[in-house]
Amino acid sequence: MCIQDGVKSMIEKLSKKLFNRETVLYVIFGVLTTLVDWGSYKVMRDVNIRYQLATVGSWAAAVAFAFVTNKLFVFCSYSLQPKLLWKELTAFVTCRLLTGLLSLAAMIALVDGLGIKQDFICKIVVSAISLVLNYVLSKLFIFKKAT
């Protein structure tokens, strides 16, 4: 087998790993979660809520939406057994709290620290980073498949 065939095979394997049902649905629901986040952020900013509080409020709305969609549609965790549901919910909220605090810190650093006046552009950058971190945390720690 020549190097070109090996590279082609590696690209095909990587493509199958990256573009499967789970990752495609995660991106779709991630975009919808981001729209919930950004939409609620914009509404709060439009009524003159400070960007710090708007960041926290929009985070809470997005987390609630994301838990339901990730549990049911992305990771296909259908159990409503209270013990498991509580475990998933607390792990999900804890991980999202960590990435939410990271997002808030990043927003403060970008807007106040660096003086970037366009806070919504900062929100976009921070959201992209959070999307990736949240997938990894959800996949590895929250909705992991029983083996």
N, C-alpha and C positions, 0 to 999 in steps of 0.2 A: 504494500500500500504506500502510495507516495504522500508527501507532506500535505499536498492540496486536498487529498481525500480525507486525511486525518482531521484537517481543519474544518472541512465541510461536515464531517460526522460530529465533531465537537459543537459546531454551531447549531446543527439540527437537535442535538441533545439539550443544549442550553435553551433553545427556542421552545421545545416541548415543556421544559421545566418552568420557564417564565410565562408562557402563554397557555395556561390551562384554565379549566372552569373556575377554580378557586381564585386565581390571581386576576382573571378578567372581571369576575363579580366583585372582588375587593376593590378594584379600580373604579368600577361603576358606582358601587355604594360609597366608596371613598369620595368620589366627585359629588355625589348627592349629600353626603355628610358635610363636605366642604361648603356646599351651597347653603345648607342649614346654618353652618357656622358663620359664613360671610353675610348671609341674608339677615340673620338675627343681629349680627354686629352692626351692619349698616342701619337697620331700624333703630337700634339703640343709640348710635352716633347721631342719626337724624333728629332724635328728640333730646340731643345735647347731654347724653350720658357720657361721662369721661371715658377715654379709650381704655383705661385700665379695667374699669368695671364692665364695660362692653365686652372686653376680651374674656373676662371670667364668665359673664352671662352667656355669651355665644358658645363658649366651650361647653357649658352645662347642657345646653340644648343639643349640641352636636353629639355629646357622649350618650345621651339618652337615645337618640336616633340610631347612632352607630351600634350600640349594644344589641338592639333588637335585630337590625339588618345583618350584622356580622354573625350573630348566634344562629339565626334561622336560615339565611340565604347564602352566606359565604362559607361558613365552617360547618353547616348542616348539623348543628347541635340542637336536637329537638326535645331533649329531656326537659320536663318541667318539674322534675323531682326537686323539692325544696332545697335539699342539701347541696345538690349539684348546681342548681340555679344560683343559690347564694354564693357558692364558691366561684362560679364564673363571673357573677356580677361584681363581687368584691375585688377579684383579680383584675377585671376589666377596668373598673373605676380607679383602682390603685395605679395601674399602668397609665391610664389616661390622665390621672392627676399628675403623675410625674412628667408626662409629655406636655400637659397643660401648663404646669409651672415652668417648664423649659420654654414654652411658647411665650408666656407672660414675661419671663426674664429677657428673652430675645427681643420682644416688642419694646420693652423699656430700654434695653441697650441700644437698639436701632433708632428709636424715636427720640428719647431723651439723651442717651449717651453719644450717639453719632449725629444727632440733630437732623435726622431725615424727616422732612415735613410731610411727606406723602405716607401717612401711616398705613393706608390700605395696601400699598406696594410691599411694605414690610410684612403685612398680614399674609400676603400671597407667598412670599419666600418662606416664612415660618410655617405656613400650612403644608407646603411641599415636604419640608423636612419631617414634620410630624406624621404625615401620611406614611412615609417609609418606616419610621420608628414604630408606629402603631401596628403596622402589618406584622413586623418581625415579632413584637411582643405578643400579639394575638395568636400568631401561629405557634410560637414556641412555648408560651406559658399559660394561655387562657383556654383556648378551644382545641387543645391538643387531642389527637385521636388516641383512644385506648389501644394499647398494643397487646 
